[in-house]
Amino acid sequence: MRAPSNRRVHVVGCAAATPLAPTLEASFARAAAGEAGFRKITRCTVDCASDVVGEIPGWNPHALDFASEKDVHQWNAGFVLLTMAVCRDALRDAGLELTAETAPRTACLVGSALNGHDAYRVAVQALSAHGPNRVSPFLLPNLCGNVPAGKAGMLLGFTGPVFSPQGACASGNHAIGLGARLIRDGDCDFVLAGGVDMPILPELVHGFANMNATIKVRPGDRAWDNPARASRPFSSDRKGFVLAEGAGVLVLAADDAVAAHGLRPRAEVLGIGWTSDAHHFTRPHPPAIVRAMREALADAGLAPDDVQYVNAHATSTPQGDAVEVDCLREVFGARLARLPVSSSKSQIGHTLAAAAAIEAALTIEGMRRGILLPTINHVPDPALDGLDVVPNAARPQHHELALSNAFGFGGTNCCVVFRGE
């Protein structure tokens, strides 16, 4: 194998569809205004108290200009068309033209935690009601994790590697890390890297509720009359995450390709740290989380004191948030009290595989604008005393070195360090 090229990797474009808005620009504006994207579920009917979710407002695949009614019918796994739309937005944001030169040098890595469960649900219903001949021949492609990236390639024209990093809720960061390595080593010049999930289905809503992962909003809870208050990471009354749908994609580019094609770098991918727990399929394991953060800093060539902001994984579960804070204390020591640490999930909920990619895009946009996004709905928890969570309102502050954390089921951890440009 040839030696790595050791090229620097820049972020030249970002796009996202979130519960706040179907675009990154609008999502950031609402996040900076301290708003949340939660409401009572409309995608389906459920009979449980975990019925506050994050749905992409206005998302309608029938309105996509590249998808016919036949396409929408055949590609009924929501993550396929959503990935295509967000990848197109990301390329447009980057200003990257796919030509005979650039297309073969462009890869697409979009991870998903749950893949095409909605298409499988339709097939099961068709089989039960109408028999085997009514099961769609498109079922299996709709279930394949790599197909959304492949379909994005068919729409947009890139012909580099396409696959789906499967790292559960850390998938978005895994995609960024793998994409950065592909560029660093010279395999590609450009990578569309991110994550996607559309999990608002009855079985999944009930499954998360029954494992006590998602918040159950009952009378007396402060979200009962206002769903926007349901997600409250680091708060004394946090009760679980808000299940949400979304997608996020970053366009990564090699330093020489940025100059050659007149692209504008937004940030640099400085360091990646990835570990696994070998501990438990859902409970976080502090030693592995600490090691992931430290390896990301070491890969970036930074000391803990260099970091100016942390976008935390912080899902709003009692144990998960407490463990992450303990791990941050282990890495940053006494300085943690002066280090802003906020959670985008307070505003967008937990979009599973999309979470890390969306949070990376929001973090990069925050560095560009000099804004620290807040942790909204915050009520101080004495057990987490001394933590600056940027409570309840965005804060103007110049910062250019940020750590973004992501952890997932199965004991997978991936942390990324970005430098704003």
VOGU-3710 file (C-alpha; in Angstrom, 3 decimals, decimal comma):
1> mrapsnrrvh> 0,000/0,000/0,000  1,219/3,489/-0,814  2,218/5,858/1,961  -0,398/8,336/3,210  -0,420/11,719/1,513  -0,892/13,453/4,876  -3,076/16,167/3,363  -4,993/18,564/5,568  -8,781/18,186/5,466  -11,173/21,120/5,355
11> vvgcaaatpl> -14,938/21,460/5,598  -16,088/23,471/2,565  -19,843/22,981/2,759  -22,583/21,945/5,182  -26,256/21,102/4,952  -28,854/19,765/7,361  -32,540/19,045/7,755  -33,540/19,160/11,420  -36,620/19,444/13,631  -35,918/23,177/13,701
21> aptleasfar> -36,044/23,650/9,917  -35,389/21,835/6,638  -32,187/23,814/6,012  -29,043/24,467/8,031  -29,307/28,246/7,746  -32,845/28,301/9,127  -32,009/25,682/11,756  -29,099/27,750/13,029  -31,189/30,905/13,143  -33,825/29,216/15,292
31> aaageagfrk> -31,170/27,579/17,480  -29,454/30,936/18,044  -32,846/32,363/19,019  -33,179/29,707/21,725  -35,995/27,778/20,073  -36,708/24,041/19,996  -38,197/21,860/17,261  -40,509/19,568/19,237  -44,211/18,818/18,926  -46,750/16,096/19,469
41> itrctvdcas> -46,191/13,320/16,982  -47,905/13,681/13,582  -46,091/11,061/11,468  -48,050/8,198/13,063  -50,325/7,269/15,968  -48,863/5,968/19,218  -50,358/5,059/22,571  -47,700/6,082/25,057  -46,430/9,134/26,896  -43,318/9,380/24,688
51> dvvgeipgwn> -45,353/11,184/22,046  -43,308/14,391/21,919  -40,845/14,093/19,041  -38,744/16,128/16,643  -40,107/16,111/13,081  -38,599/18,042/10,173  -41,130/20,848/9,599  -42,528/20,903/6,104  -40,691/17,781/4,950  -42,614/16,428/1,962
61> phaldfasek> -40,854/14,060/-0,452  -43,640/14,647/-2,990  -42,435/18,246/-3,326  -38,875/17,298/-4,331  -38,116/18,439/-7,860  -35,943/15,393/-8,558  -38,464/12,766/-7,413  -41,536/11,692/-9,368  -44,589/10,168/-7,715  -43,266/6,798/-8,859
71> dvhqwnagfv> -39,902/7,504/-7,176  -41,608/8,428/-3,910  -43,671/5,237/-4,056  -40,722/2,961/-4,844  -38,214/4,604/-2,489  -40,469/4,546/0,541  -37,627/4,362/3,075  -37,574/8,004/4,095  -33,813/8,146/4,578  -33,179/7,608/0,846
81> lltmavcrda> -34,795/10,744/-0,563  -33,817/12,827/2,475  -30,158/11,908/1,972  -30,344/12,822/-1,695  -31,848/16,212/-0,883  -29,356/17,083/1,859  -26,349/15,908/-0,189  -27,480/18,170/-3,024  -27,829/21,083/-0,595  -24,355/20,396/0,799
91> lrdaglelta> -22,726/20,401/-2,643  -24,516/23,608/-3,524  -23,351/25,186/-0,279  -19,779/24,145/-1,039  -19,937/25,456/-4,604  -18,321/22,231/-5,791  -19,038/21,351/-9,409  -18,889/17,660/-10,222  -17,003/17,245/-13,485  -15,090/14,511/-15,255
101> etaprtaclv> -12,179/15,516/-13,018  -13,891/15,862/-9,635  -16,650/13,218/-9,793  -14,335/10,161/-9,599  -12,492/11,820/-6,713  -15,669/12,420/-4,661  -16,935/9,892/-2,098  -20,127/9,777/-0,053  -20,293/8,280/3,452  -23,694/8,654/5,125
111> gsalnghday> -24,377/6,560/8,207  -27,733/5,431/9,564  -28,580/3,711/12,822  -31,900/2,219/11,706  -31,836/2,227/7,885  -35,115/1,559/6,069  -37,387/0,353/8,842  -40,307/2,334/7,435  -40,079/0,447/4,127  -39,952/-2,856/6,004
121> rvavqalsah> -43,059/-1,853/7,957  -44,964/-1,186/4,721  -43,854/-4,562/3,346  -45,012/-6,441/6,455  -48,403/-4,760/6,246  -48,694/-5,558/2,523  -47,751/-9,196/3,085  -50,269/-9,565/5,899  -53,135/-7,854/4,098  -52,611/-8,801/0,462
131> gpnrvspfll> -50,148/-11,690/0,211  -46,573/-12,162/-1,023  -47,044/-10,664/-4,485  -47,685/-7,262/-2,948  -44,282/-7,047/-1,262  -42,326/-4,414/-3,170  -39,334/-5,574/-5,235  -37,719/-2,361/-3,990  -37,855/-3,555/-0,366  -34,313/-4,890/-0,156
141> pnlcgnvpag> -32,641/-1,833/-1,741  -34,666/0,344/0,627  -33,163/-1,545/3,573  -29,530/-1,230/2,461  -27,546/1,334/4,442  -25,373/2,296/1,468  -28,245/2,927/-0,958  -29,013/6,530/0,140  -25,408/7,500/-0,665  -25,599/5,512/-3,891
151> kagmllgftg> -28,833/7,223/-4,914  -27,269/10,593/-4,107  -24,476/9,652/-6,502  -26,995/8,801/-9,210  -28,602/12,205/-8,722  -25,450/14,263/-8,421  -22,888/12,350/-10,464  -20,032/11,496/-8,094  -18,392/8,082/-8,597  -16,004/7,710/-5,667
161> pvfspqgaca> -16,621/5,206/-2,844  -20,087/5,141/-1,293  -20,913/3,331/1,937  -22,681/3,695/5,270  -20,611/3,824/8,471  -22,729/1,983/11,035  -21,809/3,462/14,398  -25,299/3,866/15,862  -25,630/7,393/17,269  -21,951/8,107/16,585
171> sgnhaiglga> -22,311/7,315/12,864  -22,097/10,950/11,743  -18,735/11,418/13,429  -17,520/8,062/12,127  -18,390/9,252/8,608  -16,457/12,489/9,129  -13,482/10,587/10,542  -13,407/8,007/7,769  -13,907/10,670/5,132  -11,027/12,686/6,538
181> rlirdgdcdf> -8,800/9,599/6,429  -9,748/8,910/2,790  -8,729/12,434/1,878  -5,622/12,477/4,055  -4,380/9,255/2,489  -5,024/10,386/-1,074  -7,906/8,062/-1,969  -10,288/10,974/-2,586  -10,189/14,727/-2,917  -13,742/15,319/-1,671
191> vlaggvdmpi> -16,120/13,456/0,648  -19,754/14,036/1,513  -19,841/12,784/5,105  -22,753/12,627/7,493  -25,691/10,750/8,915  -29,423/10,305/8,496  -32,335/8,703/10,340  -36,126/8,886/10,100  -37,252/6,875/13,136  -40,715/8,304/13,824
201> lpelvhgfan> -42,521/4,955/13,552  -44,872/3,369/16,116  -42,671/0,349/16,820  -39,575/2,481/17,345  -41,351/5,080/19,478  -42,722/2,316/21,722  -39,406/0,468/21,761  -37,462/3,483/22,977  -40,212/4,280/25,485  -40,215/0,746/26,888
211> mnatikvrpg> -36,464/0,819/27,434  -36,912/4,115/29,330  -34,652/5,978/26,916  -37,120/8,669/25,822  -38,957/11,173/27,984  -42,525/10,366/29,004  -44,449/13,626/29,177  -47,221/13,334/31,764  -49,395/15,880/33,620  -47,242/17,994/35,896
221> drawdnpara> -44,186/17,815/33,642  -43,122/21,233/32,383  -43,385/19,958/28,799  -47,044/18,956/29,236  -48,291/22,340/28,034  -45,194/23,182/25,987  -43,440/20,353/24,080  -40,474/22,665/23,429  -39,399/22,009/27,044  -39,142/18,226/26,677
231> srpfssdrkg> -35,397/17,939/26,029  -33,299/19,300/28,901  -29,740/17,985/28,960  -27,762/18,560/32,163  -30,944/19,693/33,972  -32,035/18,423/37,360  -35,310/17,127/35,891  -33,988/15,457/32,749  -35,955/12,295/32,021  -34,756/10,976/28,659
241> fvlaegagvl> -34,178/12,117/25,113  -36,674/13,338/22,532  -36,681/11,002/19,530  -36,174/12,987/16,328  -35,564/12,689/12,604  -32,996/14,510/10,507  -29,940/14,472/8,290  -26,638/16,296/8,214  -23,874/16,273/5,588  -20,477/17,974/5,531
251> vlaaddavaa> -18,443/18,374/2,345  -14,804/17,623/3,132  -11,962/18,612/0,813  -8,197/18,230/0,633  -6,148/21,376/1,116  -4,756/21,281/-2,434  -8,239/20,683/-3,896  -9,617/23,685/-1,996  -7,079/25,951/-3,665  -7,381/24,319/-7,099
261> hglrpraevl> -11,164/24,700/-7,264  -11,523/28,062/-5,552  -13,486/26,689/-2,596  -13,979/28,463/0,720  -12,926/26,511/3,820  -15,247/26,829/6,830  -13,281/24,632/9,229  -10,511/22,082/9,393  -10,911/18,536/10,682  -8,004/18,471/13,123
271> gigwtsdahh> -8,395/15,252/15,075  -10,392/12,048/15,417  -10,655/9,797/18,455  -12,618/6,556/18,282  -12,962/3,743/20,796  -15,345/1,018/21,931  -16,428/0,071/25,423  -16,479/-3,758/25,594  -18,776/-3,130/28,536  -22,553/-2,884/27,936
281> ftrphppaiv> -24,787/-2,375/24,920  -26,390/0,841/26,239  -24,635/2,000/29,430  -21,698/4,329/28,711  -18,256/3,295/29,925  -16,129/6,207/31,220  -12,625/4,861/30,451  -13,420/4,414/26,752  -15,117/7,816/26,507  -12,179/9,554/28,162
291> ramrealada> -9,785/7,779/25,817  -11,797/8,832/22,753  -11,623/12,493/23,769  -7,933/12,298/24,591  -7,132/10,530/21,329  -9,013/13,210/19,366  -6,976/15,915/21,089  -3,736/14,017/20,540  -4,549/13,476/16,864  -5,168/17,215/16,569
301> glapddvqyv> -1,897/18,017/18,308  -3,749/19,913/21,030  -3,689/20,031/24,804  -6,945/20,126/26,780  -6,357/23,805/27,584  -6,488/24,621/23,852  -10,141/23,617/23,432  -12,552/26,563/23,542  -15,928/24,833/23,238  -17,457/21,357/23,518
311> nahatstpqg> -20,601/20,270/21,721  -21,582/17,459/24,064  -23,353/14,228/23,197  -25,679/15,027/26,136  -28,942/13,340/25,211  -30,897/14,361/28,347  -30,812/10,979/30,082  -30,023/10,982/33,813  -27,104/8,565/33,625  -25,698/9,475/30,219
321> davevdclre> -25,331/13,189/30,940  -23,756/12,541/34,347  -21,220/10,095/32,913  -20,247/12,497/30,133  -19,693/15,313/32,631  -17,514/13,024/34,768  -15,488/12,172/31,658  -15,145/15,841/30,722  -13,856/16,545/34,233  -11,316/13,749/33,816
331> vfgarlarlp> -10,052/15,240/30,549  -10,233/18,978/31,297  -9,806/19,076/35,072  -10,500/22,318/36,912  -10,618/24,226/33,626  -13,973/22,606/32,819  -15,702/25,270/34,931  -14,501/27,876/32,407  -15,117/25,800/29,267  -18,484/26,248/27,493
341> vsssksqigh> -20,182/22,866/27,017  -23,604/22,875/25,389  -26,020/20,344/23,929  -27,706/20,845/20,578  -30,059/18,005/21,501  -31,848/20,428/23,816  -33,153/22,010/20,604  -33,184/19,246/17,980  -33,645/16,144/20,131  -31,804/12,938/19,337
351> tlaaaaaiea> -31,672/12,328/15,601  -29,660/9,116/16,127  -27,114/8,633/13,312  -27,739/12,169/12,067  -27,013/13,767/15,434  -23,230/14,073/15,251  -23,275/15,380/11,672  -25,942/17,983/12,443  -24,092/18,999/15,597  -20,837/19,305/13,634
361> altiegmrrg> -22,548/21,590/11,126  -24,064/23,732/13,903  -20,699/23,879/15,690  -18,892/24,996/12,541  -21,542/27,624/11,810  -21,257/28,823/15,408  -17,503/29,279/15,066  -17,987/31,140/11,787  -20,509/33,524/13,350  -18,872/33,796/16,783
371> illptinhvp> -21,931/32,365/18,552  -22,086/29,669/21,223  -25,385/27,851/20,852  -27,218/27,264/24,126  -28,468/24,385/26,204  -32,082/25,458/26,531  -34,622/24,376/29,162  -31,834/24,327/31,728  -32,501/24,001/35,441  -29,203/23,567/37,339
381> dpaldgldvv> -28,412/20,125/38,706  -26,361/20,330/41,932  -24,701/17,030/41,003  -23,274/18,714/37,887  -22,184/21,873/39,683  -19,535/24,059/38,100  -20,423/23,310/34,487  -20,981/26,130/31,973  -23,696/24,718/29,732  -24,374/28,073/28,000
391> pnaarpqhhe> -27,737/27,991/29,759  -30,937/28,991/27,983  -29,580/31,655/25,620  -26,944/31,816/22,890  -23,791/33,736/23,726  -21,579/35,816/21,435  -18,029/34,545/21,819  -15,134/34,087/19,448  -13,963/30,484/19,427  -12,047/28,486/16,848
401> lalsnafgfg> -11,190/25,129/18,475  -14,132/22,864/19,251  -14,584/19,259/20,349  -17,739/17,411/19,267  -18,664/14,205/21,124  -20,812/11,282/19,948  -21,500/7,951/21,633  -23,748/5,114/20,498  -25,464/1,857/21,385  -23,120/-1,080/21,330
411> gtnccvvfrg> -20,480/0,938/23,159  -19,121/2,967/20,249  -17,541/6,401/20,731  -16,237/8,935/18,243  -15,006/12,453/18,997  -13,909/15,058/16,447  -11,893/18,257/16,857  -12,608/21,121/14,449  -10,732/24,363/13,912  -12,769/27,244/12,521
421> e> -11,386/29,120/9,519
//
